[in-house]
Amino acid sequence: MEPAASEPPGYCAAASHPVHGPYHDHEYGFPIADDDALFERLVLEINQAGLSWLTILKKREGFRRAYGGFHIETVAAYGDADRARLMADAGIIRNRLKVNAAIENAGRILRLRETHGSFAGWLDAHHPLARAEWQRLFKKTFVFTGGEIVNEMLVSTGYLPGAHREWCPAYARTLAARPPWTRPAASTTPG
Protein backbone atom coordinates (compact mmCIF):
# COMPACT_ATOMS: atom_id res chain seq x y z
CA MET A 1 0.00 0.00 0.00
CA GLU A 2 1.24 3.48 -0.83
CA PRO A 3 0.68 6.65 1.17
CA ALA A 4 -2.21 8.88 0.18
CA ALA A 5 -1.06 11.94 -1.75
CA SER A 6 -2.20 14.20 1.10
CA GLU A 7 -0.58 12.12 3.87
CA PRO A 8 3.02 13.00 4.78
CA PRO A 9 5.17 9.88 5.13
CA GLY A 10 6.60 10.85 8.54
CA TYR A 11 9.40 8.68 9.89
CA CYS A 12 8.27 5.79 7.66
CA ALA A 13 10.02 7.57 4.78
CA ALA A 14 13.31 6.71 6.53
CA ALA A 15 12.69 2.95 6.42
CA SER A 16 15.26 2.39 3.65
CA HIS A 17 17.97 4.51 5.32
CA PRO A 18 20.95 2.40 6.52
CA VAL A 19 20.89 3.88 10.05
CA HIS A 20 17.25 4.91 10.50
CA GLY A 21 15.85 1.79 8.79
CA PRO A 22 16.71 -0.86 11.40
CA TYR A 23 15.48 1.37 14.23
CA HIS A 24 12.28 2.21 12.31
CA ASP A 25 11.60 -1.41 11.36
CA HIS A 26 12.36 -3.15 14.67
CA GLU A 27 12.16 -0.67 17.55
CA TYR A 28 10.17 2.48 16.82
CA GLY A 29 6.65 2.17 18.20
CA PHE A 30 7.17 -1.31 19.62
CA PRO A 31 6.34 -1.85 23.30
CA ILE A 32 9.19 -2.04 25.82
CA ALA A 33 8.79 -3.67 29.23
CA ASP A 34 12.43 -3.62 30.37
CA ASP A 35 13.22 -0.66 32.64
CA ASP A 36 16.79 -0.21 31.43
CA ALA A 37 15.58 -0.16 27.81
CA LEU A 38 12.90 2.41 28.72
CA PHE A 39 15.55 4.49 30.49
CA GLU A 40 17.77 4.26 27.40
CA ARG A 41 14.97 5.62 25.25
CA LEU A 42 14.36 8.48 27.69
CA VAL A 43 18.06 9.39 27.76
CA LEU A 44 18.36 9.22 23.97
CA GLU A 45 15.27 11.38 23.48
CA ILE A 46 16.61 13.95 25.95
CA ASN A 47 19.93 14.00 24.11
CA GLN A 48 18.22 14.43 20.76
CA ALA A 49 16.80 17.81 21.81
CA GLY A 50 18.20 20.36 19.37
CA LEU A 51 19.94 17.69 17.29
CA SER A 52 18.98 15.17 14.62
CA TRP A 53 17.83 11.66 15.49
CA LEU A 54 20.47 10.42 13.04
CA THR A 55 23.19 11.94 15.25
CA ILE A 56 21.77 10.10 18.27
CA LEU A 57 21.48 6.76 16.48
CA LYS A 58 25.06 7.04 15.24
CA LYS A 59 26.23 7.67 18.83
CA ARG A 60 23.97 5.04 20.41
CA GLU A 61 26.74 2.54 21.14
CA GLY A 62 28.80 5.34 22.65
CA PHE A 63 25.89 6.20 24.92
CA ARG A 64 25.54 2.54 25.96
CA ARG A 65 29.21 2.34 26.90
CA ALA A 66 29.26 5.72 28.65
CA TYR A 67 26.10 5.07 30.67
CA GLY A 68 26.89 1.52 31.80
CA GLY A 69 24.45 -0.14 29.40
CA PHE A 70 21.76 2.19 30.76
CA HIS A 71 21.61 0.17 33.97
CA ILE A 72 19.47 2.47 36.09
CA GLU A 73 21.08 1.66 39.44
CA THR A 74 24.54 2.25 37.99
CA VAL A 75 23.67 5.63 36.48
CA ALA A 76 21.79 6.77 39.59
CA ALA A 77 24.99 6.22 41.61
CA TYR A 78 27.15 8.37 39.31
CA GLY A 79 29.05 11.12 41.09
CA ASP A 80 31.32 13.99 40.15
CA ALA A 81 34.01 11.77 38.61
CA ASP A 82 31.42 10.14 36.36
CA ARG A 83 30.04 13.53 35.34
CA ALA A 84 33.55 14.66 34.39
CA ARG A 85 34.11 11.40 32.46
CA LEU A 86 30.85 11.87 30.55
CA MET A 87 31.64 15.49 29.74
CA ALA A 88 34.96 14.37 28.24
CA ASP A 89 33.47 11.49 26.21
CA ALA A 90 33.32 12.39 22.48
CA GLY A 91 31.18 9.27 21.91
CA ILE A 92 28.12 10.99 23.42
CA ILE A 93 26.54 14.44 23.49
CA ARG A 94 28.65 16.45 25.93
CA ASN A 95 26.03 18.74 27.34
CA ARG A 96 26.08 19.29 31.10
CA LEU A 97 22.29 19.70 31.38
CA LYS A 98 21.69 16.46 29.48
CA VAL A 99 24.32 14.53 31.45
CA ASN A 100 22.86 15.78 34.73
CA ALA A 101 19.34 14.94 33.54
CA ALA A 102 20.30 11.31 32.83
CA ILE A 103 21.75 10.88 36.32
CA GLU A 104 18.90 12.70 38.07
CA ASN A 105 16.22 10.83 36.11
CA ALA A 106 17.84 7.47 36.94
CA GLY A 107 17.43 8.35 40.62
CA ARG A 108 13.84 9.38 40.07
CA ILE A 109 13.09 6.08 38.34
CA LEU A 110 14.49 4.24 41.38
CA ARG A 111 12.03 6.18 43.56
CA LEU A 112 9.17 5.32 41.16
CA ARG A 113 10.00 1.67 41.62
CA GLU A 114 9.24 2.01 45.33
CA THR A 115 5.60 2.83 44.55
CA HIS A 116 5.05 1.13 41.17
CA GLY A 117 7.54 -1.75 41.11
CA SER A 118 9.17 -0.57 37.89
CA PHE A 119 9.39 2.28 35.40
CA ALA A 120 7.16 0.22 33.10
CA GLY A 121 4.73 -0.25 36.00
CA TRP A 122 4.60 3.52 36.51
CA LEU A 123 3.92 4.09 32.81
CA ASP A 124 1.24 1.37 32.77
CA ALA A 125 -0.40 2.81 35.91
CA HIS A 126 -0.93 6.11 34.07
CA HIS A 127 -2.01 4.61 30.74
CA PRO A 128 -3.98 5.84 28.89
CA LEU A 129 -3.40 9.56 29.06
CA ALA A 130 -3.73 12.20 26.37
CA ARG A 131 -0.48 13.75 25.10
CA ALA A 132 -0.90 16.92 27.14
CA GLU A 133 -1.54 14.91 30.32
CA TRP A 134 1.55 12.75 29.72
CA GLN A 135 3.59 15.90 29.17
CA ARG A 136 2.40 17.41 32.47
CA LEU A 137 3.08 14.15 34.31
CA PHE A 138 6.62 13.84 32.92
CA LYS A 139 7.38 17.49 33.66
CA LYS A 140 6.28 16.93 37.26
CA THR A 141 8.20 13.64 37.60
CA PHE A 142 11.43 14.09 35.61
CA VAL A 143 13.88 16.81 34.56
CA PHE A 144 14.65 18.00 31.00
CA THR A 145 11.44 16.53 29.61
CA GLY A 146 9.76 19.05 27.35
CA GLY A 147 6.74 18.28 25.22
CA GLU A 148 8.58 16.92 22.16
CA ILE A 149 10.89 14.74 24.27
CA VAL A 150 7.90 13.23 26.10
CA ASN A 151 5.92 12.79 22.90
CA GLU A 152 8.73 10.99 21.08
CA MET A 153 9.62 8.85 24.08
CA LEU A 154 6.00 7.67 24.38
CA VAL A 155 5.41 7.22 20.63
CA SER A 156 8.69 5.32 20.29
CA THR A 157 7.76 2.94 23.14
CA GLY A 158 4.15 2.41 22.06
CA TYR A 159 2.36 4.42 24.74
CA LEU A 160 1.07 6.89 22.16
CA PRO A 161 0.03 6.13 18.56
CA GLY A 162 1.67 7.66 15.53
CA ALA A 163 4.94 5.78 15.06
CA HIS A 164 3.96 4.33 11.69
CA ARG A 165 1.51 5.14 8.93
CA GLU A 166 -1.07 2.43 8.17
CA TRP A 167 0.53 1.75 4.76
CA CYS A 168 3.94 1.09 6.35
CA PRO A 169 4.88 -2.61 6.74
CA ALA A 170 6.07 -1.89 10.31
CA TYR A 171 2.56 -0.73 11.26
CA ALA A 172 1.13 -4.28 11.24
CA ARG A 173 4.13 -5.59 13.19
CA THR A 174 3.73 -2.96 15.88
CA LEU A 175 0.01 -3.74 16.17
CA ALA A 176 0.79 -7.45 16.51
CA ALA A 177 3.13 -6.61 19.41
CA ARG A 178 0.15 -4.98 21.20
CA PRO A 179 1.64 -1.61 22.19
CA PRO A 180 -0.06 0.04 25.16
CA TRP A 181 -1.93 2.56 22.99
CA THR A 182 -3.95 -0.33 21.51
CA ARG A 183 -4.98 -1.72 24.91
CA PRO A 184 -7.69 -0.45 27.21
CA ALA A 185 -6.72 0.88 30.61
CA ALA A 186 -6.37 -1.75 33.30
CA SER A 187 -9.38 -1.89 35.57
CA THR A 188 -8.79 -0.52 39.06
CA THR A 189 -12.08 -1.88 40.36
CA PRO A 190 -11.71 -4.85 42.75
CA GLY A 191 -12.82 -8.03 40.99
Secondary structure by P-SEA (a helix, b strand, c coil): ccccccccccccccccccccccccccccccccccaaaaaaaaaaaaaaccccaaaaaaaaaaaaaaacccaaaaaaaccaaaaaaaaacccccccaaaaaaaaaaaaaaaaaaaccccaaaaaaaaccccaaaaaaaaaaccccccaaaaaaaaaaaccccccccccccaaaaaaaacccccccccccccc
